Every structure is written in C-alpha cells, then in structure tokens.
C-alpha cells in the first residue's frame, strides 16, 4: 500500500527542523511576468510557517510522508491559481491528506478551487483547510467538500471539537508544537495550526486503520470530537 502522504500547501518546509526531519518531495509555484503559474524546485521555507505546520502534522503522524508545496512569494502572498496548481500537484503525487493553511476571500475564485478539490476527492484524497476564526469567509475552507477548521484554545492540544449548525463545524487547538526558548504564546498561532493538527490526526487514523476513504475518516472525526455549543470567547 502507498504510504500515507500529507501535502502541506504553505510557505515550504525546512526538512532539517527537529519537528520535521524529512520531506518526501517538494515543489514551488510562482507567478511569472506573463501571469502564468510556473513550477520550480526551490520549496525552501523562508518564513517558518510551513515548517511549523509540518511539525504539527508530524506530532500526530510521525511516519507520514510529507510533501512540501511552496505557494508564497517574498512578501508571503499567493493566488488562487497557485493553490489550484498545488492541489493538482498533490494529487499527482498521491497525497492522502491535502492541508492548506491559506485561501482566498474572493468568491470569484471559489469555482476553480471547487473543481480542484473535486479532482482531489476523486483521487481518494481528503482536503483540510484553515478557516478564519473571525472575519471574512475563505475558500477553499468554505467549500462543502472541504474539512474547514477553526482555532479554539478551549480544546486540549490533541482533541477535536465539533460545533453543530456552524459552518465550518470543526475546531482544534490553534498552536504549533512548543520549542525550547520563547514562550509559545509569542510563536505562530491560529487556524493554520488547528487545521494542521486535524490533518495529522486524520493521517494517523488512516495509518492505524488502513482506511483512507474520506467518508470513513469524517465518521471517525464525529465519533471522537468534543461537542461545543458556542464560539470561544477569545477565538484566535
């Protein structure tokens, strides 16, 4: 059976980081002068965000193969077209879980992202995306076929929350793994890490159970989730 592969669509990954240690394959996508999306080999992480997200996935799924997909420029910006290219690349590299820390607030881009997600689902992959804890709706997290995740610090670091009648309903702890040195409160935080934790839990469950079917994995989430009845008073 193909190993469990988790695609991290973010700012790249540093494979030398102690929380990561290895990357199975990687790619970058940037926008050329003529507007074309161009693939490249430099998927190094210059911001640290993608590496922290990968470390959160590794916390739950240490044996998973990580796919590093860098879709941000020097200012940390990306585009819907880059996200689509990243999803398609992840499909071609047999990702089991596709994790996105970013999205677009432009509803005009929802259609192209929905088509890419449908291709991922047809390939057998499950797509997880960070949803903003407050403010604008983001795609692809807002798509019904995506597992959108918000941060909620009321939850234990290794638990999943579910809020019925909320869209999206899924919640998780929104902090990266702790490192020696600065307090974790001064590190990255937010829904990116809630999504990464949930992706890691799904990858672990797929590995343990041998079941990669999206519906089965979502059923497992429902079985294990902590029911929540109201938004966190200080959601991050």
Beta strands, then each sheet from edge to edge (+ up, - down):
strand 1: 5-10
strand 2: 25-31
strand 3: 37-40
strand 4: 65-70
strand 5: 97-100
strand 6: 126-130
strand 7: 147-151
strand 8: 160-162
strand 9: 170-172
strand 10: 226-227
sheet 1: 3+ 2- 4- 1- 5- 6- 7- 9- 8+ 10+
end
